[in-house]
Amino acid sequence: MKRSLLPLNALRAFDAAARHMSFKLAADDLSVTPAAISQQIRSLEEFLDVELFRRTNRSLVLTDAAQLSLAPLKEAFEKMEHAVDIITESKSSDILKVSVSPSFASKWLVPRLASYYERRPDSIVKITASMTLTDFKAEDIDLAVRYGSGGYNSLHSEEILRETVFPVCSPSLLSGAEQFDTVCKLLEKPLIHDDSFSEDNSAPSWSMWLKAAGVEVPGGLPAIHFNTHSLAIEAAVAGRGIALARSAIAEEDLKAGRLVKPFGDGVPVDFAHYIVCPEERLENERVRDFIEWLKEEASGKTTEYQP
């Protein structure tokens, strides 16, 4: 019998009806009508010239021939499903799925991705921006980059980037009489607060930074609050005030001249950016190469890629 002639829809209907011993339940299983199941069974019996069910007033009864076919038919469908899974997994394995925070994605990773595609032009990278920890068992993610103190239990983790914190603002705020010749002049402009700093016990708040600078902080200062670091930085770029910036996130805007540091170097913090993934993901060559690229970018060193 030629494979092209096998009535696969009818065989699927027969398999469902035999498992449930009911055309109605088989129809529910396959999202069709009982009449469609009945029609498929009838066409299969005609095709095979074999009776598959004996109909009684109250139930269905499998014939001996039908009973003998159930086990190999079930095995055949399982093999077909497995073949489809192999095809699907093969296709999806070409996609490298990376989870990072929104700020790290927009301000650090995305501006550098072009160099990764020069290294691996055949790659497809899917970036998922998320602030939550990745559940690698439940989510389809290959690796994550997270900002924290490290110590990710049962996972492979590598520190790639430490940061300092310092005030930044738009160059427009430093023109003419607006220049901040003293720290006190900062207080004449709105202070931009990044509320995500509350998750980093090592990062100074504005009150901490000003106190360290020897400035008594009065109450009722104008302030703007954001829940992500990238939004706080964008507000500073737009000239809306002065933000406390993390060095890695502000790097591109500083290089491009969209931001300036009115008071020089910053304060180091204990938190860092970590690569995090299950140990078994390291067996994937694309994952290993992406990690190596991240480490090179973070260190400012690049090497020629050898496939």
Salt bridges, closest charged atoms under 4 A:
ASP15 OD2 - ARG19 NE 3.11
ASP28 OD2 - LYS24 NZ 3.49
ASP29 OD2 - ARG19 NH2 3.15
ASP29 OD2 - HIS20 NE2 3.19
GLU45 OE2 - ARG55 NH1 3.34
GLU75 OE2 - LYS79 NZ 3.37
GLU81 OE2 - ARG12 NH2 3.65
ASP122 OD1 - ARG120 NE 3.36
ASP122 OD2 - ARG286 NH2 3.32
ASP142 OD2 - LYS97 NZ 3.90
ASP142 OD1 - ARG281 NE 3.73
GLU158 OE2 - HIS156 NE2 2.74
GLU158 OE1 - LYS295 NZ 2.91
GLU159 OE2 - ARG162 NE 3.04
GLU163 OE1 - ARG246 NE 3.04
GLU163 OE1 - HIS273 NE2 3.42
GLU178 OE1 - LYS189 NZ 3.10
GLU188 OE1 - LYS185 NZ 3.44
ASP194 OD2 - HIS229 ND1 2.82
ASP195 OD1 - HIS225 ND1 2.97
GLU234 OE2 - LYS107 NZ 2.18
GLU251 OE1 - ARG112 NH2 2.93
GLU251 OE2 - LYS255 NZ 3.03
GLU252 OE2 - ARG112 NH2 3.65
ASP253 OD2 - LYS107 NZ 2.84
ASP253 OD1 - ARG258 NE 2.54
ASP265 OD1 - LYS261 NZ 3.79
GLU285 OE2 - ARG120 NH1 3.12
ASP289 OD1 - ARG119 NH2 2.91
ASP289 OD2 - ARG120 NH1 3.89
GLU296 OE1 - ARG119 NH1 3.03
GLU297 OE1 - ARG112 NE 3.58
